[in-house]
Amino acid sequence: MEKKKINIAISGLNNVDSPGPGIPVIRALRESKLYDVTIIGLSYDSYEPGLYMEGMTDITYQIPFPSAGQEALLNRLAYIQQHNPIDVLIPNFDAELFNFIKLADRLKKEMGIHTFLPTVEQFEERHKANLPEWGEKYNIAVPKSRMIHSVYEIANLHHSFTYPLVIKGKYYDAGIAYNHDQAVGHFNKISAKWGLPIIVQEFLKGTEVNVTAIGDGKGNMIGAIPMRKQVITDKGKAWAGITLDDPTLLDFAAHLFKETHWRGPCELEMIKTAEGKLYIIELNPRFPAWVYLAVGAGQNHPEAIVSMALGETVTPFTTYESGKMFIRYSWDLICDLKSFETISTRGELKL
């Protein structure tokens, strides 16, 4: 079967120690059996390694930071569309998703750019700060948590929590605090980087397990791969992981999709206690940085998202290989200063 030629825009090119999902998503699409892809990179910073990696993006454009607002983003995408038309766009950062979700209808109607993203309601209600209400609404077990806006609120946490506690940023970063002083330290560090509010969450003893999954927005789970982290960085990121043969994780994920009607990709971060009970501690509304493991295990989730964005029928994945591992590695990428100067001054780069 001849592959369909298609232009796909991808963000999240910061392939560093806390990597974005962009590069693994691109790798997955380069291996697509359905599409002959041209990759248009979308970057925020001239130091994102994905800009300079041979064989990844065909051309890259800088786009405004999410704080610049939706109109600035729309204008930049209109410029890109004039020079390198985009068929499908896959955003990969939490902080940028709200703008893309709000613009999804206009992108399709005014520019012909297709996306497959959660709704605004789905995106907002699964925020870490809203997790208790979200869990109660959909009958999903979640740890007790509370949102705080001031470091002085930590002194009163002992009335409703016991140490250790998990201190989390609204977008990224988390730390385990075993006493008041550690909680203050984590609060100050995370809030300085990601702002307020900060989420205080009950610490659950157990094994952390993750699932990368995709939903069709109608209550069906199109694909899911469960994974356990084997090596974890000091930022809590998986540096190595292995696919698991655990039907309870898949049943849990299927229940979540049935109840929430989640639309698009997501990562479920869960704790499995010694008694076997599962708690969801985060639902990340985009592909995880380890999504290429799904491809290695037999499910190409980015390819499926492209098909659904285009309105094509996708048959749910039913099998995958357990015992497949990924091990992340560092690589010194050598590039010319001229390339750096080009993206920094012109806002676009073609290797």
FIPAGU-324534 format. One record per residue (C-alpha): residue in one letter; x, y, z; residue number from 1. Coordinates in steps of 0.02 Angstrom, whole numbers. Layout:
residues N
<site resn="A" X="X" Y="Y" Z="Z" resi="NUM"/>
...
***
This chain:
residues 351
<site resn="M" X="0" Y="0" Z="0" resi="1"/>
<site resn="E" X="66" Y="170" Z="-50" resi="2"/>
<site resn="K" X="93" Y="287" Z="96" resi="3"/>
<site resn="K" X="-4" Y="449" Z="106" resi="4"/>
<site resn="K" X="105" Y="605" Z="101" resi="5"/>
<site resn="I" X="69" Y="719" Z="247" resi="6"/>
<site resn="N" X="145" Y="869" Z="337" resi="7"/>
<site resn="I" X="144" Y="857" Z="527" resi="8"/>
<site resn="A" X="194" Y="994" Z="649" resi="9"/>
<site resn="I" X="272" Y="936" Z="813" resi="10"/>
<site resn="S" X="322" Y="1034" Z="969" resi="11"/>
<site resn="G" X="420" Y="974" Z="1120" resi="12"/>
<site resn="L" X="594" Y="964" Z="1044" resi="13"/>
<site resn="N" X="692" Y="988" Z="1207" resi="14"/>
<site resn="N" X="774" Y="817" Z="1211" resi="15"/>
<site resn="V" X="873" Y="847" Z="1373" resi="16"/>
<site resn="D" X="880" Y="762" Z="1544" resi="17"/>
<site resn="S" X="697" Y="803" Z="1569" resi="18"/>
<site resn="P" X="649" Y="774" Z="1388" resi="19"/>
<site resn="G" X="497" Y="830" Z="1292" resi="20"/>
<site resn="P" X="394" Y="704" Z="1195" resi="21"/>
<site resn="G" X="429" Y="783" Z="1025" resi="22"/>
<site resn="I" X="577" Y="679" Z="968" resi="23"/>
<site resn="P" X="500" Y="509" Z="1013" resi="24"/>
<site resn="V" X="338" Y="563" Z="928" resi="25"/>
<site resn="I" X="437" Y="607" Z="772" resi="26"/>
<site resn="R" X="529" Y="441" Z="778" resi="27"/>
<site resn="A" X="363" Y="351" Z="787" resi="28"/>
<site resn="L" X="294" Y="446" Z="638" resi="29"/>
<site resn="R" X="452" Y="416" Z="536" resi="30"/>
<site resn="E" X="415" Y="230" Z="558" resi="31"/>
<site resn="S" X="232" Y="246" Z="509" resi="32"/>
<site resn="K" X="166" Y="115" Z="389" resi="33"/>
<site resn="L" X="25" Y="230" Z="333" resi="34"/>
<site resn="Y" X="106" Y="400" Z="308" resi="35"/>
<site resn="D" X="255" Y="473" Z="217" resi="36"/>
<site resn="V" X="286" Y="618" Z="335" resi="37"/>
<site resn="T" X="366" Y="789" Z="320" resi="38"/>
<site resn="I" X="400" Y="851" Z="495" resi="39"/>
<site resn="I" X="382" Y="1036" Z="536" resi="40"/>
<site resn="G" X="461" Y="1070" Z="705" resi="41"/>
<site resn="L" X="390" Y="1201" Z="823" resi="42"/>
<site resn="S" X="515" Y="1266" Z="950" resi="43"/>
<site resn="Y" X="519" Y="1392" Z="1092" resi="44"/>
<site resn="D" X="706" Y="1399" Z="1123" resi="45"/>
<site resn="S" X="858" Y="1400" Z="1009" resi="46"/>
<site resn="Y" X="943" Y="1274" Z="1123" resi="47"/>
<site resn="E" X="815" Y="1135" Z="1097" resi="48"/>
<site resn="P" X="921" Y="989" Z="1033" resi="49"/>
<site resn="G" X="784" Y="928" Z="917" resi="50"/>
<site resn="L" X="818" Y="1079" Z="807" resi="51"/>
<site resn="Y" X="987" Y="1011" Z="757" resi="52"/>
<site resn="M" X="960" Y="822" Z="751" resi="53"/>
<site resn="E" X="981" Y="751" Z="576" resi="54"/>
<site resn="G" X="832" Y="654" Z="513" resi="55"/>
<site resn="M" X="708" Y="725" Z="638" resi="56"/>
<site resn="T" X="630" Y="889" Z="578" resi="57"/>
<site resn="D" X="629" Y="940" Z="395" resi="58"/>
<site resn="I" X="610" Y="1122" Z="444" resi="59"/>
<site resn="T" X="583" Y="1208" Z="611" resi="60"/>
<site resn="Y" X="498" Y="1370" Z="659" resi="61"/>
<site resn="Q" X="503" Y="1462" Z="824" resi="62"/>
<site resn="I" X="333" Y="1500" Z="896" resi="63"/>
<site resn="P" X="286" Y="1623" Z="1036" resi="64"/>
<site resn="F" X="283" Y="1564" Z="1216" resi="65"/>
<site resn="P" X="110" Y="1518" Z="1281" resi="66"/>
<site resn="S" X="108" Y="1676" Z="1388" resi="67"/>
<site resn="A" X="102" Y="1780" Z="1228" resi="68"/>
<site resn="G" X="-78" Y="1724" Z="1203" resi="69"/>
<site resn="Q" X="-184" Y="1638" Z="1074" resi="70"/>
<site resn="E" X="-184" Y="1775" Z="941" resi="71"/>
<site resn="A" X="5" Y="1782" Z="936" resi="72"/>
<site resn="L" X="10" Y="1593" Z="913" resi="73"/>
<site resn="L" X="-126" Y="1598" Z="780" resi="74"/>
<site resn="N" X="-34" Y="1732" Z="682" resi="75"/>
<site resn="R" X="128" Y="1635" Z="686" resi="76"/>
<site resn="L" X="43" Y="1475" Z="629" resi="77"/>
<site resn="A" X="-39" Y="1572" Z="488" resi="78"/>
<site resn="Y" X="134" Y="1628" Z="431" resi="79"/>
<site resn="I" X="200" Y="1449" Z="439" resi="80"/>
<site resn="Q" X="47" Y="1386" Z="345" resi="81"/>
<site resn="Q" X="86" Y="1504" Z="201" resi="82"/>
<site resn="H" X="263" Y="1436" Z="182" resi="83"/>
<site resn="N" X="248" Y="1254" Z="238" resi="84"/>
<site resn="P" X="67" Y="1197" Z="249" resi="85"/>
<site resn="I" X="26" Y="1092" Z="401" resi="86"/>
<site resn="D" X="-100" Y="949" Z="388" resi="87"/>
<site resn="V" X="-93" Y="888" Z="568" resi="88"/>
<site resn="L" X="-23" Y="971" Z="724" resi="89"/>
<site resn="I" X="28" Y="876" Z="882" resi="90"/>
<site resn="P" X="73" Y="987" Z="1031" resi="91"/>
<site resn="N" X="174" Y="901" Z="1168" resi="92"/>
<site resn="F" X="192" Y="1022" Z="1314" resi="93"/>
<site resn="D" X="66" Y="1040" Z="1456" resi="94"/>
<site resn="A" X="89" Y="1229" Z="1464" resi="95"/>
<site resn="E" X="48" Y="1256" Z="1279" resi="96"/>
<site resn="L" X="-101" Y="1140" Z="1268" resi="97"/>
<site resn="F" X="-235" Y="1260" Z="1328" resi="98"/>
<site resn="N" X="-199" Y="1382" Z="1187" resi="99"/>
<site resn="F" X="-199" Y="1245" Z="1056" resi="100"/>
<site resn="I" X="-361" Y="1170" Z="1123" resi="101"/>
<site resn="K" X="-447" Y="1339" Z="1119" resi="102"/>
<site resn="L" X="-385" Y="1369" Z="941" resi="103"/>
<site resn="A" X="-422" Y="1194" Z="874" resi="104"/>
<site resn="D" X="-584" Y="1240" Z="785" resi="105"/>
<site resn="R" X="-511" Y="1397" Z="706" resi="106"/>
<site resn="L" X="-355" Y="1305" Z="651" resi="107"/>
<site resn="K" X="-462" Y="1178" Z="560" resi="108"/>
<site resn="K" X="-590" Y="1298" Z="485" resi="109"/>
<site resn="E" X="-472" Y="1441" Z="439" resi="110"/>
<site resn="M" X="-311" Y="1348" Z="397" resi="111"/>
<site resn="G" X="-355" Y="1165" Z="371" resi="112"/>
<site resn="I" X="-243" Y="1111" Z="517" resi="113"/>
<site resn="H" X="-310" Y="956" Z="603" resi="114"/>
<site resn="T" X="-283" Y="911" Z="786" resi="115"/>
<site resn="F" X="-347" Y="777" Z="904" resi="116"/>
<site resn="L" X="-347" Y="851" Z="1078" resi="117"/>
<site resn="P" X="-449" Y="839" Z="1238" resi="118"/>
<site resn="T" X="-590" Y="961" Z="1265" resi="119"/>
<site resn="V" X="-565" Y="1115" Z="1374" resi="120"/>
<site resn="E" X="-670" Y="1034" Z="1511" resi="121"/>
<site resn="Q" X="-568" Y="873" Z="1506" resi="122"/>
<site resn="F" X="-406" Y="971" Z="1511" resi="123"/>
<site resn="E" X="-460" Y="1081" Z="1656" resi="124"/>
<site resn="E" X="-544" Y="954" Z="1769" resi="125"/>
<site resn="R" X="-397" Y="833" Z="1776" resi="126"/>
<site resn="H" X="-275" Y="966" Z="1839" resi="127"/>
<site resn="K" X="-178" Y="910" Z="1992" resi="128"/>
<site resn="A" X="-268" Y="1040" Z="2095" resi="129"/>
<site resn="N" X="-437" Y="968" Z="2043" resi="130"/>
<site resn="L" X="-390" Y="784" Z="2060" resi="131"/>
<site resn="P" X="-497" Y="742" Z="2214" resi="132"/>
<site resn="E" X="-656" Y="809" Z="2132" resi="133"/>
<site resn="W" X="-610" Y="726" Z="1967" resi="134"/>
<site resn="G" X="-585" Y="558" Z="2052" resi="135"/>
<site resn="E" X="-750" Y="569" Z="2143" resi="136"/>
<site resn="K" X="-843" Y="619" Z="1985" resi="137"/>
<site resn="Y" X="-779" Y="470" Z="1885" resi="138"/>
<site resn="N" X="-762" Y="342" Z="2025" resi="139"/>
<site resn="I" X="-572" Y="335" Z="2009" resi="140"/>
<site resn="A" X="-459" Y="313" Z="2161" resi="141"/>
<site resn="V" X="-343" Y="461" Z="2190" resi="142"/>
<site resn="P" X="-233" Y="512" Z="2337" resi="143"/>
<site resn="K" X="-292" Y="649" Z="2454" resi="144"/>
<site resn="S" X="-226" Y="817" Z="2398" resi="145"/>
<site resn="R" X="-242" Y="1002" Z="2432" resi="146"/>
<site resn="M" X="-198" Y="1161" Z="2340" resi="147"/>
<site resn="I" X="-99" Y="1295" Z="2432" resi="148"/>
<site resn="H" X="-48" Y="1471" Z="2381" resi="149"/>
<site resn="S" X="69" Y="1523" Z="2521" resi="150"/>
<site resn="V" X="219" Y="1445" Z="2607" resi="151"/>
<site resn="Y" X="139" Y="1490" Z="2773" resi="152"/>
<site resn="E" X="-1" Y="1364" Z="2742" resi="153"/>
<site resn="I" X="125" Y="1222" Z="2763" resi="154"/>
<site resn="A" X="127" Y="1247" Z="2952" resi="155"/>
<site resn="N" X="-55" Y="1191" Z="2962" resi="156"/>
<site resn="L" X="-42" Y="1039" Z="2850" resi="157"/>
<site resn="H" X="-21" Y="922" Z="2999" resi="158"/>
<site resn="H" X="-206" Y="946" Z="3038" resi="159"/>
<site resn="S" X="-256" Y="847" Z="2882" resi="160"/>
<site resn="F" X="-96" Y="762" Z="2820" resi="161"/>
<site resn="T" X="45" Y="660" Z="2894" resi="162"/>
<site resn="Y" X="225" Y="662" Z="2833" resi="163"/>
<site resn="P" X="296" Y="614" Z="2712" resi="164"/>
<site resn="L" X="204" Y="722" Z="2587" resi="165"/>
<site resn="V" X="223" Y="751" Z="2400" resi="166"/>
<site resn="I" X="242" Y="934" Z="2350" resi="167"/>
<site resn="K" X="199" Y="964" Z="2166" resi="168"/>
<site resn="G" X="203" Y="1106" Z="2041" resi="169"/>
<site resn="K" X="49" Y="1146" Z="1939" resi="170"/>
<site resn="Y" X="134" Y="1089" Z="1778" resi="171"/>
<site resn="Y" X="296" Y="997" Z="1820" resi="172"/>
<site resn="D" X="413" Y="947" Z="1961" resi="173"/>
<site resn="A" X="380" Y="861" Z="2125" resi="174"/>
<site resn="G" X="473" Y="821" Z="2284" resi="175"/>
<site resn="I" X="444" Y="711" Z="2436" resi="176"/>
<site resn="A" X="449" Y="805" Z="2601" resi="177"/>
<site resn="Y" X="481" Y="709" Z="2762" resi="178"/>
<site resn="N" X="462" Y="860" Z="2875" resi="179"/>
<site resn="H" X="408" Y="1042" Z="2878" resi="180"/>
<site resn="D" X="576" Y="1113" Z="2825" resi="181"/>
<site resn="Q" X="586" Y="1000" Z="2673" resi="182"/>
<site resn="A" X="409" Y="1046" Z="2624" resi="183"/>
<site resn="V" X="455" Y="1232" Z="2631" resi="184"/>
<site resn="G" X="609" Y="1199" Z="2526" resi="185"/>
<site resn="H" X="511" Y="1107" Z="2392" resi="186"/>
<site resn="F" X="376" Y="1241" Z="2393" resi="187"/>
<site resn="N" X="500" Y="1382" Z="2365" resi="188"/>
<site resn="K" X="598" Y="1290" Z="2230" resi="189"/>
<site resn="I" X="447" Y="1232" Z="2130" resi="190"/>
<site resn="S" X="344" Y="1391" Z="2146" resi="191"/>
<site resn="A" X="494" Y="1497" Z="2090" resi="192"/>
<site resn="K" X="502" Y="1395" Z="1930" resi="193"/>
<site resn="W" X="320" Y="1357" Z="1891" resi="194"/>
<site resn="G" X="220" Y="1480" Z="1995" resi="195"/>
<site resn="L" X="69" Y="1452" Z="2106" resi="196"/>
<site resn="P" X="-30" Y="1358" Z="2161" resi="197"/>
<site resn="I" X="69" Y="1215" Z="2236" resi="198"/>
<site resn="I" X="-15" Y="1048" Z="2264" resi="199"/>
<site resn="V" X="11" Y="949" Z="2424" resi="200"/>
<site resn="Q" X="-27" Y="766" Z="2399" resi="201"/>
<site resn="E" X="-39" Y="615" Z="2513" resi="202"/>
<site resn="F" X="113" Y="501" Z="2497" resi="203"/>
<site resn="L" X="62" Y="324" Z="2449" resi="204"/>
<site resn="K" X="176" Y="177" Z="2476" resi="205"/>
<site resn="G" X="185" Y="61" Z="2328" resi="206"/>
<site resn="T" X="255" Y="36" Z="2154" resi="207"/>
<site resn="E" X="242" Y="176" Z="2028" resi="208"/>
<site resn="V" X="174" Y="118" Z="1862" resi="209"/>
<site resn="N" X="134" Y="218" Z="1706" resi="210"/>
<site resn="V" X="23" Y="193" Z="1555" resi="211"/>
<site resn="T" X="34" Y="285" Z="1390" resi="212"/>
<site resn="A" X="-136" Y="277" Z="1309" resi="213"/>
<site resn="I" X="-251" Y="357" Z="1180" resi="214"/>
<site resn="G" X="-440" Y="379" Z="1178" resi="215"/>
<site resn="D" X="-563" Y="416" Z="1039" resi="216"/>
<site resn="G" X="-667" Y="540" Z="1139" resi="217"/>
<site resn="K" X="-817" Y="422" Z="1137" resi="218"/>
<site resn="G" X="-769" Y="315" Z="1286" resi="219"/>
<site resn="N" X="-657" Y="192" Z="1194" resi="220"/>
<site resn="M" X="-474" Y="157" Z="1229" resi="221"/>
<site resn="I" X="-384" Y="142" Z="1062" resi="222"/>
<site resn="G" X="-217" Y="87" Z="1133" resi="223"/>
<site resn="A" X="-124" Y="70" Z="1297" resi="224"/>
<site resn="I" X="50" Y="15" Z="1351" resi="225"/>
<site resn="P" X="90" Y="-7" Z="1538" resi="226"/>
<site resn="M" X="268" Y="24" Z="1597" resi="227"/>
<site resn="R" X="368" Y="19" Z="1758" resi="228"/>
<site resn="K" X="515" Y="137" Z="1782" resi="229"/>
<site resn="Q" X="679" Y="44" Z="1808" resi="230"/>
<site resn="V" X="793" Y="195" Z="1826" resi="231"/>
<site resn="I" X="733" Y="365" Z="1887" resi="232"/>
<site resn="T" X="826" Y="531" Z="1876" resi="233"/>
<site resn="D" X="836" Y="658" Z="2016" resi="234"/>
<site resn="K" X="693" Y="748" Z="1928" resi="235"/>
<site resn="G" X="585" Y="593" Z="1939" resi="236"/>
<site resn="K" X="596" Y="555" Z="1753" resi="237"/>
<site resn="A" X="611" Y="378" Z="1687" resi="238"/>
<site resn="W" X="785" Y="344" Z="1618" resi="239"/>
<site resn="A" X="743" Y="161" Z="1588" resi="240"/>
<site resn="G" X="580" Y="65" Z="1591" resi="241"/>
<site resn="I" X="500" Y="-100" Z="1544" resi="242"/>
<site resn="T" X="328" Y="-146" Z="1475" resi="243"/>
<site resn="L" X="220" Y="-247" Z="1594" resi="244"/>
<site resn="D" X="99" Y="-391" Z="1572" resi="245"/>
<site resn="D" X="-30" Y="-330" Z="1697" resi="246"/>
<site resn="P" X="-214" Y="-339" Z="1645" resi="247"/>
<site resn="T" X="-267" Y="-239" Z="1799" resi="248"/>
<site resn="L" X="-177" Y="-86" Z="1731" resi="249"/>
<site resn="L" X="-265" Y="-102" Z="1563" resi="250"/>
<site resn="D" X="-434" Y="-128" Z="1647" resi="251"/>
<site resn="F" X="-403" Y="27" Z="1753" resi="252"/>
<site resn="A" X="-359" Y="129" Z="1598" resi="253"/>
<site resn="A" X="-509" Y="63" Z="1501" resi="254"/>
<site resn="H" X="-624" Y="113" Z="1646" resi="255"/>
<site resn="L" X="-549" Y="287" Z="1646" resi="256"/>
<site resn="F" X="-581" Y="310" Z="1460" resi="257"/>
<site resn="K" X="-757" Y="241" Z="1474" resi="258"/>
<site resn="E" X="-800" Y="361" Z="1615" resi="259"/>
<site resn="T" X="-711" Y="519" Z="1555" resi="260"/>
<site resn="H" X="-725" Y="498" Z="1365" resi="261"/>
<site resn="W" X="-546" Y="562" Z="1356" resi="262"/>
<site resn="R" X="-499" Y="623" Z="1183" resi="263"/>
<site resn="G" X="-320" Y="607" Z="1121" resi="264"/>
<site resn="P" X="-159" Y="548" Z="1201" resi="265"/>
<site resn="C" X="-120" Y="544" Z="1386" resi="266"/>
<site resn="E" X="-4" Y="470" Z="1515" resi="267"/>
<site resn="L" X="-75" Y="393" Z="1674" resi="268"/>
<site resn="E" X="42" Y="399" Z="1823" resi="269"/>
<site resn="M" X="-15" Y="276" Z="1955" resi="270"/>
<site resn="I" X="33" Y="195" Z="2119" resi="271"/>
<site resn="K" X="-2" Y="11" Z="2146" resi="272"/>
<site resn="T" X="-5" Y="-30" Z="2331" resi="273"/>
<site resn="A" X="54" Y="-193" Z="2410" resi="274"/>
<site resn="E" X="-130" Y="-242" Z="2420" resi="275"/>
<site resn="G" X="-147" Y="-219" Z="2232" resi="276"/>
<site resn="K" X="-255" Y="-62" Z="2236" resi="277"/>
<site resn="L" X="-222" Y="67" Z="2101" resi="278"/>
<site resn="Y" X="-223" Y="255" Z="2130" resi="279"/>
<site resn="I" X="-198" Y="382" Z="1992" resi="280"/>
<site resn="I" X="-82" Y="521" Z="2048" resi="281"/>
<site resn="E" X="-76" Y="617" Z="1883" resi="282"/>
<site resn="L" X="-157" Y="618" Z="1712" resi="283"/>
<site resn="N" X="-41" Y="706" Z="1591" resi="284"/>
<site resn="P" X="-140" Y="767" Z="1440" resi="285"/>
<site resn="R" X="-12" Y="726" Z="1305" resi="286"/>
<site resn="F" X="111" Y="592" Z="1251" resi="287"/>
<site resn="P" X="245" Y="549" Z="1378" resi="288"/>
<site resn="A" X="429" Y="564" Z="1333" resi="289"/>
<site resn="W" X="441" Y="373" Z="1333" resi="290"/>
<site resn="V" X="303" Y="350" Z="1203" resi="291"/>
<site resn="Y" X="426" Y="272" Z="1080" resi="292"/>
<site resn="L" X="424" Y="118" Z="1193" resi="293"/>
<site resn="A" X="244" Y="92" Z="1135" resi="294"/>
<site resn="V" X="306" Y="82" Z="956" resi="295"/>
<site resn="G" X="439" Y="-43" Z="1008" resi="296"/>
<site resn="A" X="305" Y="-147" Z="1094" resi="297"/>
<site resn="G" X="193" Y="-150" Z="941" resi="298"/>
<site resn="Q" X="76" Y="1" Z="955" resi="299"/>
<site resn="N" X="112" Y="160" Z="857" resi="300"/>
<site resn="H" X="9" Y="285" Z="956" resi="301"/>
<site resn="P" X="66" Y="444" Z="864" resi="302"/>
<site resn="E" X="16" Y="365" Z="698" resi="303"/>
<site resn="A" X="-156" Y="324" Z="769" resi="304"/>
<site resn="I" X="-178" Y="504" Z="830" resi="305"/>
<site resn="V" X="-139" Y="569" Z="656" resi="306"/>
<site resn="S" X="-270" Y="453" Z="582" resi="307"/>
<site resn="M" X="-402" Y="508" Z="708" resi="308"/>
<site resn="A" X="-359" Y="691" Z="679" resi="309"/>
<site resn="L" X="-395" Y="665" Z="495" resi="310"/>
<site resn="G" X="-562" Y="582" Z="536" resi="311"/>
<site resn="E" X="-507" Y="409" Z="482" resi="312"/>
<site resn="T" X="-568" Y="250" Z="565" resi="313"/>
<site resn="V" X="-441" Y="173" Z="683" resi="314"/>
<site resn="T" X="-449" Y="-6" Z="743" resi="315"/>
<site resn="P" X="-404" Y="-19" Z="928" resi="316"/>
<site resn="F" X="-241" Y="-105" Z="971" resi="317"/>
<site resn="T" X="-270" Y="-268" Z="1063" resi="318"/>
<site resn="T" X="-95" Y="-338" Z="1088" resi="319"/>
<site resn="Y" X="80" Y="-282" Z="1134" resi="320"/>
<site resn="E" X="244" Y="-361" Z="1187" resi="321"/>
<site resn="S" X="283" Y="-364" Z="1373" resi="322"/>
<site resn="G" X="464" Y="-365" Z="1430" resi="323"/>
<site resn="K" X="517" Y="-232" Z="1305" resi="324"/>
<site resn="M" X="638" Y="-108" Z="1381" resi="325"/>
<site resn="F" X="696" Y="66" Z="1342" resi="326"/>
<site resn="I" X="857" Y="143" Z="1407" resi="327"/>
<site resn="R" X="883" Y="328" Z="1379" resi="328"/>
<site resn="Y" X="1057" Y="394" Z="1340" resi="329"/>
<site resn="S" X="1153" Y="556" Z="1320" resi="330"/>
<site resn="W" X="1235" Y="605" Z="1156" resi="331"/>
<site resn="D" X="1344" Y="755" Z="1119" resi="332"/>
<site resn="L" X="1268" Y="833" Z="964" resi="333"/>
<site resn="I" X="1389" Y="936" Z="860" resi="334"/>
<site resn="C" X="1312" Y="1075" Z="756" resi="335"/>
<site resn="D" X="1368" Y="1235" Z="670" resi="336"/>
<site resn="L" X="1353" Y="1405" Z="752" resi="337"/>
<site resn="K" X="1275" Y="1464" Z="589" resi="338"/>
<site resn="S" X="1124" Y="1352" Z="620" resi="339"/>
<site resn="F" X="1103" Y="1422" Z="795" resi="340"/>
<site resn="E" X="1116" Y="1600" Z="729" resi="341"/>
<site resn="T" X="988" Y="1564" Z="593" resi="342"/>
<site resn="I" X="853" Y="1499" Z="710" resi="343"/>
<site resn="S" X="891" Y="1636" Z="837" resi="344"/>
<site resn="T" X="879" Y="1780" Z="714" resi="345"/>
<site resn="R" X="762" Y="1721" Z="578" resi="346"/>
<site resn="G" X="651" Y="1608" Z="685" resi="347"/>
<site resn="E" X="663" Y="1462" Z="564" resi="348"/>
<site resn="L" X="791" Y="1330" Z="517" resi="349"/>
<site resn="K" X="808" Y="1200" Z="380" resi="350"/>
<site resn="L" X="955" Y="1082" Z="399" resi="351"/>
***
